[in-house]
Amino acid sequence: MKKTIATLLALSFALALAGCNTIRGAGQDIQKAGTAIEDATKKK
């Protein structure tokens, strides 16, 4: 039983880390897009 709980805990932890990296990457992409839009409006 303890082995099953440890395995589930490890899998949950791995999924949480993967999710954080995905959200961080999406945030960086959105920030880059915002910067590009801001630069384009300054040029006009």
MDAnalysis code that builds the backbone (N, CA, C; Angstrom):
import MDAnalysis as mda
import numpy as np

u = mda.Universe.empty(132, n_residues=44, atom_resindex=np.repeat(np.arange(44), 3), trajectory=True)
u.add_TopologyAttr("name", ["N", "CA", "C"] * 44)
u.add_TopologyAttr("resid", np.arange(1, 45))
u.add_TopologyAttr("resname", ["MET", "LYS", "LYS", "THR", "ILE", "ALA", "THR", "LEU", "LEU", "ALA", "LEU", "SER", "PHE", "ALA", "LEU", "ALA", "LEU", "ALA", "GLY", "CYS", "ASN", "THR", "ILE", "ARG", "GLY", "ALA", "GLY", "GLN", "ASP", "ILE", "GLN", "LYS", "ALA", "GLY", "THR", "ALA", "ILE", "GLU", "ASP", "ALA", "THR", "LYS", "LYS", "LYS"])
u.atoms.positions = np.array([
    [0.826, -1.201, 0.000],
    [0.000, 0.000, 0.000],
    [0.870, 1.265, 0.000],
    [1.918, 1.256, 0.815],
    [2.802, 2.429, 0.877],
    [3.505, 2.666, -0.451],
    [3.845, 1.581, -1.134],
    [4.523, 1.699, -2.426],
    [3.591, 2.337, -3.454],
    [2.327, 1.978, -3.427],
    [1.339, 2.547, -4.345],
    [1.153, 4.034, -4.082],
    [1.072, 4.416, -2.812],
    [0.909, 5.827, -2.450],
    [2.142, 6.622, -2.856],
    [3.328, 6.057, -2.638],
    [4.567, 6.732, -3.021],
    [4.637, 6.922, -4.536],
    [4.210, 5.914, -5.275],
    [4.213, 6.008, -6.741],
    [3.244, 7.084, -7.218],
    [2.048, 7.108, -6.645],
    [1.067, 8.130, -7.026],
    [1.560, 9.529, -6.666],
    [2.201, 9.647, -5.512],
    [2.743, 10.943, -5.105],
    [3.838, 11.407, -6.060],
    [4.707, 10.492, -6.455],
    [5.784, 10.826, -7.390],
    [5.223, 11.236, -8.753],
    [4.214, 10.524, -9.229],
    [3.595, 10.879, -10.510],
    [2.909, 12.241, -10.438],
    [2.242, 12.509, -9.330],
    [1.575, 13.805, -9.154],
    [2.594, 14.930, -9.156],
    [3.707, 14.704, -8.475],
    [4.763, 15.711, -8.415],
    [5.344, 15.978, -9.806],
    [5.567, 14.919, -10.573],
    [6.107, 15.060, -11.928],
    [5.140, 15.827, -12.830],
    [3.852, 15.530, -12.712],
    [2.858, 16.241, -13.520],
    [2.773, 17.711, -13.123],
    [2.884, 17.997, -11.848],
    [2.847, 19.388, -11.389],
    [4.029, 20.176, -11.945],
    [5.207, 19.566, -11.935],
    [6.383, 20.242, -12.491],
    [6.226, 20.475, -13.991],
    [5.697, 19.505, -14.694],
    [5.492, 19.649, -16.139],
    [4.493, 20.766, -16.417],
    [3.454, 20.855, -15.613],
    [2.453, 21.904, -15.787],
    [3.024, 23.289, -15.553],
    [3.891, 23.414, -14.568],
    [4.502, 24.712, -14.274],
    [5.356, 25.173, -15.446],
    [6.114, 24.261, -16.021],
    [6.956, 24.621, -17.158],
    [6.108, 25.032, -18.353],
    [4.993, 24.376, -18.558],
    [4.119, 24.712, -19.675],
    [3.519, 26.099, -19.476],
    [3.051, 26.385, -18.291],
    [2.464, 27.697, -18.010],
    [3.520, 28.779, -18.099],
    [4.721, 28.515, -17.617],
    [5.806, 29.499, -17.710],
    [6.110, 29.811, -19.174],
    [6.179, 28.770, -20.004],
    [6.465, 28.967, -21.425],
    [5.370, 29.763, -22.115],
    [4.122, 29.492, -21.759],
    [3.012, 30.245, -22.347],
    [3.087, 31.701, -21.928],
    [3.427, 31.947, -20.688],
    [3.555, 33.323, -20.197],
    [4.660, 34.079, -20.928],
    [5.761, 33.404, -21.174],
    [6.862, 34.038, -21.907],
    [6.447, 34.347, -23.338],
    [5.718, 33.452, -23.976],
    [5.245, 33.683, -25.343],
    [4.301, 34.880, -25.396],
    [3.407, 34.968, -24.431],
    [2.466, 36.092, -24.387],
    [3.215, 37.399, -24.152],
    [4.224, 37.362, -23.292],
    [5.016, 38.563, -23.025],
    [5.759, 39.016, -24.292],
    [6.328, 38.079, -25.028],
    [7.030, 38.421, -26.270],
    [6.067, 39.015, -27.291],
    [4.866, 38.462, -27.377],
    [3.875, 38.999, -28.311],
    [3.482, 40.412, -27.903],
    [3.305, 40.641, -26.612],
    [2.965, 41.980, -26.128],
    [4.072, 42.981, -26.427],
    [5.305, 42.557, -26.261],
    [6.441, 43.440, -26.563],
    [6.483, 43.767, -28.051],
    [6.222, 42.789, -28.893],
    [6.218, 43.025, -30.339],
    [5.114, 44.002, -30.725],
    [3.948, 43.858, -30.134],
    [2.840, 44.779, -30.424],
    [3.180, 46.185, -29.941],
    [3.760, 46.274, -28.755],
    [4.150, 47.573, -28.210],
    [5.184, 48.257, -29.104],
    [6.173, 47.506, -29.564],
    [7.197, 48.069, -30.451],
    [6.580, 48.525, -31.769],
    [5.630, 47.756, -32.291],
    [4.997, 48.120, -33.559],
    [4.190, 49.417, -33.418],
    [3.552, 49.613, -32.278],
    [2.762, 50.835, -32.104],
    [3.662, 52.057, -31.899],
    [4.840, 51.851, -31.350],
    [5.771, 52.971, -31.150],
    [6.353, 53.453, -32.462],
    [6.459, 52.568, -33.444],
    [7.059, 52.914, -34.732],
    [6.128, 53.760, -35.590],
    [4.829, 53.740, -35.302],
    [3.872, 54.472, -36.131],
    [3.799, 55.906, -35.761],
])
